[in-house]
Amino acid sequence: MGRFLDESDFMMVEEGFTTRDLLENLLLEVSQMGDRDAFFLADLGDVVKKHLRFLKVLPRVKPFYAVKCNGSKGVVQTLAELGTGFSCTSKAEIALVQSTGVPPDKIICTGPCKPVSQIKYAAGCGVQLMTFDNEVELGKVARSHPRARMILQLASDNSRSSTCLSMKFGATLKSCRHLMETAKDMSVEIVGVSFHVRSGSIDPQTFTQSIADARLVFEMGTELGYKMHFLDIGGGFPGTEVSKARFEETAAVINSALDFYFPEGCGVEVIAELGRYYVTSAFTLAVSIATKKEVSLDQPGSDDEDSGSRKSFMYYVNDGVYGSFSHIIFDNVCPIPILHKKPSPDHPMYSSSLWGPTGDDLDRITDGLELPELQSGDWMMFENMGAYSISASSTFRISQQPQINYAMSRVAWKAVQLLQGKLLQPEEEERESICTPLSCGWEMTDTLCVAPVFAPASIT
Ligand SMILES: *Cc1c(COP(=O)(O)O)cnc(C)c1O
C-alpha cells in the first residue's frame, strides 16, 4: 500500500504479460459489448521507468512534474508516490495536486501572468514558490502574497526551437537587475532563477547558455542581498522512446554546465519541470471508426485506365483535434494509427484520411495514409499520446474525455516500493533475490540495487 497510490488504483500486469496484451483484452471486451467510446490505456510503469532513468542520468536535478502537460489522477498519484514535486499553472492544478495529498512545499506556482485569484489561492494553500518575469507580476504578489518566494524566469535563446513561442516568456538578461531592484523596493523575496527551453530545440547548447545566464543573475541577486539558492532548468525533454539518445545527450551537456557554473556543494538546489518527458510514451489512445466516406480520386478530364482502384476513404473516428488530439496542432506531429485487425498482406491499400467527430474542416487528425479498407466499428490505436491530451480541468468534465485505464507491471510496482525504502535496504546476500525480478530488461537495475539515491524533492 502506498501513501498516494495503491494497488486498487490500477490493473496489475503480472509477469509474462505486457500492457499491450492488456490493451488487446480491453479491445476484445469493448467490441463484444458494442461499446464505441474512445479510451486511453495508461502504463504507469512507463512513468516509473522514466523517473528512474531521469535520476540516473541527471543525478543532481530534482524532478518536478508540470501538471499542465497531463492532469490525470493516476499520473499525479504515481509521481507523488515517487516523491517528485509539482509545478502548477492554475487553481485547478494546485487543487488536483493538493487533493492527492501533496504538501505545499513540493508545489511551485508557474506561468508568466497569474490571475490575482490564483496568487491568493496559492497563498491560502501555503504554496510559496512562484515564478515571475515582469514588474506587474511583482506588484500583484507584493499585495496578495507577501510570503511568496519568487523565482525569476529568464528568457532562453530558443531561436532554433520548432515552435518559436519562447520570446513571449521570460525576462531578458538586461532587465534582470531592474526587476530585482524593483522587487527589493516592494520587499518581495527572490530565491532563484528559472528558464525553460522549449521542446523541439535541437541544440543542447541552449541549456549551457541558459545555465551560464542564470549564474550571472545569481551574482546580481547576491549583490542585492538576496539569498539565491534555487535553480529551475525547466522542461522540454522529449518523451518518446526513440528520443532516448537525444535525452541522454542533452543530459550530459546539462551535467557539465552545472558542474562548471553551479558546482556540487555550492548550496544551490537544482530542479527541472518535466512534462512530456514523463507521460508521452505512457499513454495509448484507442479510437473506433464511427463513419466512413468513399471519395473518388479521379480528376475531372483525366481518363485513367485503372480508375477502379483510384478511390480513397475518409474515416470519422470518435475523438479528434478538439479532444485528445489537440496537441497535434501546436506540436506539429503526424499521428500514425496502428490497426487493431491486422490486414492480410494482399489487401489492396487506399489513400485514407482520419477525421474527428465534429465534421469541422480543422478536425483532421491525419491524412495521406495508405490503409486497407476499414469498416465502421473497427478500432485503431495511437501511441505516445500522453502529452497535452488531458488537462486537469477536463478531469472534472469526465463525460467529454476518454476514460483512462491505468495499468502497471508488477516489476514497476516493486520498483516504486523499493525507491521509497518500503522494501528496506536488503542485506548483502538478500540483495540478489530482490534485484532478480527487477532485472528483466530494465536498464536501471543498477540504480535500484544501490541505496535509494533519491531524497524526496522538498524545498528548503
Ligand atoms: C510547460 C512547461 C514545462 C513543461 O514542458 P514540457 O515540454 O512538457 O516538458 C516546463 N516549464 C515551463 C515553464 C513550462 O511552461
The ligand as an SDF file (V2000), in Angstrom:
LIG
                    3D

 15 15  0  0  0  0  0  0  0  0999 V2000
    5.0030   23.6970  -19.9110 C   0  0  0  0  0  0  0  0  0  0  0  0
    6.2430   23.9910  -19.1780 C   0  0  0  0  0  0  0  0  0  0  0  0
    7.1330   22.9600  -18.8420 C   0  0  0  0  0  0  0  0  0  0  0  0
    6.9590   21.5350  -19.3230 C   0  0  0  0  0  0  0  0  0  0  0  0
    7.2440   21.4640  -20.6910 O   0  0  0  0  0  0  0  0  0  0  0  0
    7.4450   20.0540  -21.4270 P   0  0  0  0  0  0  0  0  0  0  0  0
    7.8530   20.4360  -22.7960 O   0  0  0  0  0  0  0  0  0  0  0  0
    6.1260   19.3620  -21.4020 O   0  0  0  0  0  0  0  0  0  0  0  0
    8.4920   19.3310  -20.6660 O   0  0  0  0  0  0  0  0  0  0  0  0
    8.2510   23.2950  -18.1000 C   0  0  0  0  0  0  0  0  0  0  0  0
    8.4850   24.5560  -17.6960 N   0  0  0  0  0  0  0  0  0  0  0  0
    7.6590   25.5740  -18.0120 C   0  0  0  0  0  0  0  0  0  0  0  0
    7.9730   26.9420  -17.5630 C   0  0  0  0  0  0  0  0  0  0  0  0
    6.5190   25.3270  -18.7560 C   0  0  0  0  0  0  0  0  0  0  0  0
    5.7130   26.3320  -19.0910 O   0  0  0  0  0  0  0  0  0  0  0  0
  1  2  1  0
  2  3  1  0
  2 14  2  0
  3  4  1  0
  3 10  2  0
  4  5  1  0
  5  6  1  0
  6  7  2  0
  6  8  1  0
  6  9  1  0
 10 11  1  0
 11 12  2  0
 12 13  1  0
 12 14  1  0
 14 15  1  0
M  END
$$$$
